[in-house]
Amino acid sequence: MTRREKNHWRDLAVAGAMPRFREPLHVGLPNLPDRGNFHSRIDAALDRRRLTNDGPLVRELETSLARHLRVRHCVVVANGTLALSLALRAAAVRGEVILPSFTFIATAHAVEWQNMTPVFCDVDPATHNIDPARIEERITDRTSAILGVHVWGRPCAVDAIETIAKKRGLVVLYDAAHAFSCSTNGTMIGNFGAMEAFSFHATKFFHTLEGGAVTTNDNALAATVRKMRDFGYDENDDVVTLGTNAKLNEIGAGMGLALLDDLDRILDVNRANYRAYERELAGISGVRLITHNDTERSNYQYIVLEVDGSDAALDRDELLAVLKAENVLARRYFDPPCHECEPYRSRKEMARGRLEHTDRLSRRLLCLPTGERVDDDTIRAIGGIVRTSMQHAGAIRKALAR
């Protein structure tokens, strides 16, 4: 954006409603634990000189995570993409895997990387998750699995998906990258399907700097994933299966353990920020904040705004430009969707009907900053920018057209 355009936003400031933030407000800044807690765990690991290879912090983290998620097994790994890849291979998935295109590209790439074929399915426009009503039409004699994604931490329609899978003899897996510490029908995410894969990347609600996990209630699947993450070694140091190096190190595990101790505090911040955004964005025509089911657990990690171009004075990308000019570094999600990215975009066989809702949502959604660097005053100012932008849409469009 040019200096003249930035000056134009200054002209639109109404009673300080559009202040430019001095420091950029980013989406996805890491949640941090008490530093003393973290440092003490790392010091202990350094004193032990045991920094990887299934060390004591990794084992403690797995036990603590399994307890928190109320699941029998939690196998931590180096990242969320490897978690998905290991789950797919451990479940002996072959051929075609039905998954939403409205997800981070890693979901599709994990399938492709395992020499399986991703088959993209449309989403429910209300939940943004894979639409069970559209899954059946994607099933062929080559289909072996359904891979759901709990987008924004809001759970998939797990009962409907399970019903379809049982009827058609399919494996069910879930990408739970957004959904740590969330629940559906009182059951924690991590307990559904054959396995669920989590990302513990630094931008997530809970993280291990860079990491992930596979959760399951199946003893045999858990044992298989454990072998696969360590080159195929079993407990006797014999290589008994094909494996890779997907181990999490002790430093990452120390971060995870320290964050678990602070999880309630971080959740309180996220929830308070979400309520503040609800209040400040209420009543703005054409702008809608996604909702959460307050009877279930949610991590409130994503502040997702849907900008309806047919009703809103500005469309999503125009509003995004204004926010960035004010140092509010909002982000688009997921634009483009997976089926519009390579290598999938170039494949004619991918075109099994339009993904109407996926395409529409990818053009409408943006995420706003949250976390500990955001407070009520910040959110009030961001709400003012959105409101004032819509009120002066004509002038803003002229500035963008220069």
C-alpha positions as CSV (number, residue, x, y, z in Angstrom):
1,M,0.0,0.0,0.0
2,T,1.4,3.4,-1.0
3,R,2.0,6.3,1.4
4,R,-0.8,8.3,-0.2
5,E,-3.2,5.4,0.5
6,K,-2.0,5.2,4.1
7,N,-2.6,8.9,4.5
8,H,-6.1,8.3,3.1
9,W,-6.8,6.0,6.0
10,R,-5.7,8.8,8.3
11,D,-8.3,11.1,6.7
12,L,-11.0,8.5,7.5
13,A,-10.2,8.3,11.2
14,V,-13.4,9.2,13.0
15,A,-12.8,10.2,16.7
16,G,-9.8,7.9,16.8
17,A,-11.8,4.9,15.5
18,M,-9.0,3.9,13.1
19,P,-5.7,4.3,15.0
20,R,-2.6,2.8,13.4
21,F,-1.0,0.4,15.8
22,R,2.7,1.2,16.5
23,E,3.6,-2.5,16.6
24,P,2.3,-5.1,14.1
25,L,-0.5,-7.3,15.5
26,H,0.1,-10.8,14.1
27,V,-2.1,-13.8,13.9
28,G,-0.6,-16.9,15.4
29,L,1.9,-15.5,17.9
30,P,3.0,-18.4,20.2
31,N,1.4,-18.9,23.6
32,L,4.2,-18.9,26.1
33,P,4.3,-20.6,29.6
34,D,5.9,-19.4,32.8
35,R,9.6,-19.1,31.8
36,G,11.0,-20.3,35.1
37,N,8.9,-23.5,34.7
38,F,10.2,-24.0,31.2
39,H,13.8,-23.2,32.0
40,S,13.9,-25.6,35.0
41,R,12.7,-28.5,32.8
42,I,15.3,-27.7,30.1
43,D,18.1,-27.4,32.7
44,A,17.2,-30.8,34.0
45,A,17.4,-32.3,30.5
46,L,20.8,-30.6,29.9
47,D,22.0,-32.0,33.2
48,R,20.9,-35.5,32.2
49,R,22.5,-35.1,28.7
50,R,19.5,-36.9,27.3
51,L,18.0,-34.7,24.6
52,T,16.2,-37.1,22.4
53,N,15.4,-40.8,21.7
54,D,12.3,-41.2,23.9
55,G,13.7,-39.3,26.9
56,P,11.9,-38.8,30.2
57,L,10.3,-35.5,29.3
58,V,8.8,-37.1,26.2
59,R,7.4,-40.0,28.2
60,E,6.0,-37.6,30.8
61,L,4.4,-35.5,28.1
62,E,2.7,-38.5,26.5
63,T,1.3,-39.6,29.9
64,S,0.1,-36.0,30.7
65,L,-1.5,-35.5,27.3
66,A,-3.3,-38.9,27.3
67,R,-4.7,-37.9,30.7
68,H,-5.8,-34.5,29.6
69,L,-7.4,-35.9,26.4
70,R,-8.9,-38.9,28.3
71,V,-7.5,-41.2,25.6
72,R,-5.7,-44.5,26.1
73,H,-2.6,-43.7,24.0
74,C,-0.8,-40.5,22.9
75,V,2.3,-40.9,20.8
76,V,4.2,-37.6,20.3
77,V,6.1,-36.9,17.1
78,A,8.2,-34.3,15.5
79,N,5.3,-32.4,13.7
80,G,1.7,-32.7,12.7
81,T,2.3,-33.7,9.1
82,L,4.3,-36.7,10.3
83,A,1.5,-37.5,12.7
84,L,-1.0,-37.6,9.8
85,S,1.4,-39.6,7.7
86,L,2.1,-42.2,10.4
87,A,-1.6,-42.6,11.2
88,L,-2.5,-43.2,7.5
89,R,0.3,-45.8,7.1
90,A,-0.4,-47.5,10.5
91,A,-4.1,-47.8,9.5
92,A,-3.0,-49.6,6.3
93,V,-4.9,-47.0,4.2
94,R,-4.6,-47.6,0.4
95,G,-6.1,-46.0,-2.7
96,E,-8.4,-43.0,-2.3
97,V,-8.9,-40.9,0.9
98,I,-11.9,-38.6,1.1
99,L,-11.0,-35.3,2.8
100,P,-12.1,-31.6,2.7
101,S,-10.3,-29.2,0.5
102,F,-11.0,-26.5,3.0
103,T,-7.9,-27.2,5.2
104,F,-4.2,-26.5,5.5
105,I,-2.3,-28.0,2.6
106,A,-0.5,-30.4,4.9
107,T,-3.7,-32.5,5.2
108,A,-3.7,-33.3,1.5
109,H,0.1,-33.5,1.2
110,A,0.2,-36.2,3.9
111,V,-2.2,-38.3,1.9
112,E,-0.3,-37.7,-1.4
113,W,3.1,-38.3,0.3
114,Q,2.0,-41.8,1.3
115,N,1.1,-42.6,-2.3
116,M,-2.6,-42.4,-1.7
117,T,-5.0,-40.3,-3.7
118,P,-6.7,-37.4,-2.0
119,V,-10.4,-37.0,-3.1
120,F,-11.7,-33.6,-2.1
121,C,-15.1,-33.1,-0.6
122,D,-17.1,-30.0,0.0
123,V,-17.8,-28.6,3.5
124,D,-20.9,-27.7,5.4
125,P,-21.2,-23.9,5.1
126,A,-22.4,-23.6,8.7
127,T,-19.6,-25.6,10.4
128,H,-16.8,-25.3,7.7
129,N,-16.1,-29.0,8.3
130,I,-16.5,-31.9,5.8
131,D,-20.1,-32.3,4.9
132,P,-21.3,-35.9,5.6
133,A,-24.1,-35.4,3.0
134,R,-21.4,-35.0,0.3
135,I,-19.1,-37.8,1.4
136,E,-21.2,-40.7,-0.1
137,E,-21.1,-39.2,-3.6
138,R,-17.3,-39.3,-3.5
139,I,-17.0,-43.0,-2.5
140,T,-15.8,-45.4,-5.2
141,D,-14.5,-49.0,-5.1
142,R,-11.0,-47.5,-4.6
143,T,-12.0,-45.5,-1.4
144,S,-10.4,-46.8,1.8
145,A,-10.7,-44.0,4.3
146,I,-12.4,-40.7,5.3
147,L,-10.1,-38.1,6.8
148,G,-12.1,-35.4,8.6
149,V,-10.7,-32.1,9.8
150,H,-11.9,-30.3,12.9
151,V,-11.6,-26.8,11.5
152,W,-11.3,-23.9,14.0
153,G,-11.5,-26.5,16.8
154,R,-15.2,-27.1,16.0
155,P,-15.7,-30.8,15.8
156,C,-16.7,-32.7,12.7
157,A,-20.1,-34.5,12.6
158,V,-18.4,-37.6,14.0
159,D,-21.5,-39.7,14.4
160,A,-22.7,-39.2,10.8
161,I,-19.2,-39.9,9.5
162,E,-18.9,-43.1,11.6
163,T,-22.3,-44.3,10.3
164,I,-21.1,-43.8,6.6
165,A,-17.8,-45.5,7.3
166,K,-19.4,-48.6,9.0
167,K,-21.8,-49.0,6.1
168,R,-19.1,-48.8,3.5
169,G,-16.3,-50.5,5.3
170,L,-14.0,-47.4,5.5
171,V,-11.3,-46.3,8.0
172,V,-12.0,-43.0,9.7
173,L,-9.1,-40.7,10.7
174,Y,-9.2,-37.1,11.9
175,D,-6.8,-34.1,11.5
176,A,-7.2,-32.4,14.9
177,A,-4.6,-29.7,14.4
178,H,-7.0,-27.0,15.5
179,A,-8.8,-28.9,18.1
180,F,-6.5,-29.6,21.1
181,S,-8.5,-29.5,24.4
182,C,-11.9,-29.3,22.5
183,S,-14.8,-31.7,22.9
184,T,-18.0,-32.9,21.3
185,N,-20.9,-34.5,23.2
186,G,-18.7,-34.4,26.3
187,T,-15.9,-36.5,24.7
188,M,-12.5,-35.0,24.1
189,I,-11.3,-34.7,20.6
190,G,-8.6,-37.3,20.2
191,N,-10.9,-40.2,20.9
192,F,-12.7,-40.5,17.5
193,G,-12.0,-42.6,14.5
194,A,-9.2,-45.1,14.4
195,M,-6.7,-42.4,15.2
196,E,-6.5,-38.6,15.4
197,A,-3.5,-36.5,14.5
198,F,-2.6,-33.3,16.3
199,S,-0.2,-30.5,15.4
200,F,1.8,-28.9,18.1
201,H,3.3,-26.2,15.9
202,A,4.2,-22.9,17.7
203,T,1.1,-21.2,16.3
204,K,-1.3,-23.7,17.9
205,F,-3.2,-23.3,21.2
206,F,-0.9,-25.9,22.7
207,H,2.5,-26.4,21.2
208,T,5.9,-28.1,21.7
209,L,7.7,-25.4,19.6
210,E,7.3,-27.8,16.6
211,G,5.7,-31.2,17.1
212,G,2.6,-33.3,16.9
213,A,0.9,-36.4,18.2
214,V,-1.2,-39.4,17.2
215,T,-4.0,-40.4,19.7
216,T,-5.9,-43.7,19.7
217,N,-7.7,-46.1,22.0
218,D,-6.4,-49.0,19.9
219,N,-3.4,-50.8,21.6
220,A,-2.2,-52.3,18.3
221,L,-2.3,-49.1,16.3
222,A,-0.5,-47.2,19.1
223,A,2.3,-49.8,19.1
224,T,2.6,-49.6,15.4
225,V,2.9,-45.8,15.4
226,R,5.5,-46.0,18.2
227,K,7.7,-48.3,16.0
228,M,7.2,-46.3,12.9
229,R,8.3,-43.0,14.5
230,D,11.7,-44.6,15.4
231,F,12.8,-46.3,12.2
232,G,10.8,-49.4,12.9
233,Y,12.5,-50.5,16.1
234,D,10.6,-52.4,18.7
235,E,11.3,-52.5,22.4
236,N,14.1,-55.1,21.9
237,D,15.9,-52.8,19.5
238,D,15.0,-55.0,16.5
239,V,13.8,-53.4,13.3
240,V,10.4,-55.1,12.7
241,T,8.7,-52.7,10.3
242,L,9.3,-49.8,7.9
243,G,9.8,-46.6,9.8
244,T,11.2,-43.1,9.8
245,N,12.6,-40.6,12.1
246,A,9.6,-38.8,13.6
247,K,10.8,-38.4,17.2
248,L,10.1,-35.4,19.4
249,N,13.1,-34.0,21.3
250,E,13.3,-33.2,25.0
251,I,13.4,-29.4,24.6
252,G,10.1,-29.5,22.7
253,A,8.6,-31.8,25.3
254,G,9.7,-29.4,28.1
255,M,7.8,-26.6,26.4
256,G,4.7,-28.8,26.1
257,L,4.8,-29.8,29.8
258,A,5.3,-26.1,30.9
259,L,2.4,-25.1,28.7
260,L,0.1,-27.8,30.1
261,D,0.7,-26.2,33.5
262,D,-0.5,-22.8,32.1
263,L,-3.3,-24.1,29.9
264,D,-6.2,-22.8,32.0
265,R,-4.7,-19.3,32.0
266,I,-4.2,-19.2,28.2
267,L,-7.7,-20.5,27.7
268,D,-9.1,-17.7,29.9
269,V,-7.2,-15.1,27.7
270,N,-8.5,-16.7,24.5
271,R,-12.1,-16.9,25.8
272,A,-12.1,-13.3,27.0
273,N,-10.7,-12.1,23.7
274,Y,-13.4,-14.0,21.8
275,R,-16.2,-12.4,23.9
276,A,-14.7,-9.0,23.4
277,Y,-14.7,-9.5,19.6
278,E,-18.3,-10.7,19.8
279,R,-19.2,-7.5,21.4
280,E,-17.2,-5.1,19.2
281,L,-18.2,-6.7,15.9
282,A,-21.9,-7.1,16.7
283,G,-24.3,-5.3,14.3
284,I,-21.8,-4.7,11.5
285,S,-23.8,-5.6,8.3
286,G,-22.2,-8.4,6.2
287,V,-19.6,-9.3,8.9
288,R,-20.1,-12.4,11.0
289,L,-17.9,-13.9,13.7
290,I,-17.9,-17.7,13.8
291,T,-19.6,-19.1,16.9
292,H,-18.7,-21.9,19.3
293,N,-20.9,-24.3,21.3
294,D,-20.5,-23.1,24.8
295,T,-21.7,-26.4,26.3
296,E,-18.6,-28.0,24.9
297,R,-14.9,-27.4,25.6
298,S,-13.2,-25.1,23.0
299,N,-9.8,-23.5,22.9
300,Y,-11.0,-20.2,21.2
301,Q,-7.7,-20.0,19.4
302,Y,-9.1,-18.7,16.1
303,I,-11.0,-15.4,15.7
304,V,-12.6,-16.1,12.3
305,L,-14.5,-13.4,10.5
306,E,-16.7,-14.2,7.5
307,V,-17.1,-11.2,5.2
308,D,-20.1,-11.6,3.0
309,G,-19.3,-9.6,-0.2
310,S,-23.0,-9.5,-1.2
311,D,-24.0,-7.7,2.0
312,A,-20.8,-6.0,3.2
313,A,-19.8,-2.6,1.9
314,L,-16.3,-4.0,1.4
315,D,-15.3,-7.5,0.5
316,R,-12.8,-9.7,2.4
317,D,-9.7,-8.6,0.5
318,E,-10.6,-4.9,0.7
319,L,-11.1,-5.2,4.5
320,L,-7.8,-7.1,4.8
321,A,-6.0,-4.3,3.0
322,V,-7.4,-1.7,5.4
323,L,-6.5,-3.8,8.5
324,K,-2.9,-4.3,7.2
325,A,-2.6,-0.6,6.6
326,E,-3.4,-0.1,10.3
327,N,-0.8,-2.7,11.3
328,V,-3.4,-5.4,12.0
329,L,-1.9,-8.3,10.2
330,A,-5.0,-10.4,9.7
331,R,-4.7,-13.6,7.6
332,R,-6.8,-15.3,5.0
333,Y,-7.8,-19.0,5.6
334,F,-7.7,-21.3,3.5
335,D,-7.2,-19.4,0.3
336,P,-6.6,-21.0,-2.1
337,P,-8.1,-24.2,-0.9
338,C,-6.2,-27.5,-1.5
339,H,-7.8,-28.4,-4.8
340,E,-6.6,-25.1,-6.2
341,C,-3.0,-25.8,-5.2
342,E,-0.4,-27.9,-6.9
343,P,-0.1,-30.8,-7.6
344,Y,-3.9,-31.2,-7.3
345,R,-5.0,-28.2,-9.5
346,S,-3.4,-29.7,-12.6
347,R,-5.1,-33.0,-12.3
348,K,-8.3,-33.5,-14.4
349,E,-9.3,-36.5,-12.3
350,M,-9.7,-34.2,-9.3
351,A,-12.7,-32.5,-10.9
352,R,-15.6,-34.6,-9.4
353,G,-18.1,-31.8,-9.2
354,R,-17.7,-28.3,-7.9
355,L,-16.8,-27.5,-4.3
356,E,-19.2,-24.6,-4.1
357,H,-19.0,-23.9,-0.3
358,T,-15.3,-24.4,-0.2
359,D,-14.7,-21.9,-2.9
360,R,-17.0,-19.4,-1.4
361,L,-15.6,-19.6,2.1
362,S,-12.0,-19.4,0.9
363,R,-12.9,-15.9,-0.6
364,R,-14.7,-14.7,2.5
365,L,-12.8,-15.7,5.7
366,L,-10.0,-14.0,7.6
367,C,-8.5,-14.5,11.0
368,L,-7.9,-11.6,13.5
369,P,-5.2,-11.4,16.1
370,T,-5.7,-12.9,19.6
371,G,-3.6,-14.2,22.4
372,E,-1.8,-12.4,25.3
373,R,-0.7,-9.4,23.3
374,V,-4.3,-8.5,22.6
375,D,-6.6,-6.9,25.2
376,D,-10.0,-5.2,25.4
377,D,-8.6,-1.8,24.2
378,T,-6.9,-3.5,21.2
379,I,-10.0,-5.4,20.3
380,R,-12.1,-2.3,20.7
381,A,-9.8,-0.5,18.2
382,I,-9.9,-3.3,15.7
383,G,-13.6,-3.4,15.9
384,G,-13.6,0.4,15.3
385,I,-11.4,-0.1,12.2
386,V,-13.8,-2.7,10.8
387,R,-16.9,-0.6,11.5
388,T,-15.4,2.6,10.2
389,S,-14.1,0.8,7.1
390,M,-17.6,-0.4,6.2
391,Q,-19.0,3.1,6.8
392,H,-16.5,4.7,4.4
393,A,-16.4,1.9,1.8
394,G,-16.8,4.2,-1.2
395,A,-13.8,6.3,-0.3
396,I,-11.7,3.2,0.5
397,R,-12.5,1.6,-2.8
398,K,-11.4,4.7,-4.6
399,A,-8.1,4.7,-2.7
400,L,-7.5,1.0,-3.5
401,A,-8.2,1.7,-7.2
402,R,-5.5,4.4,-7.5
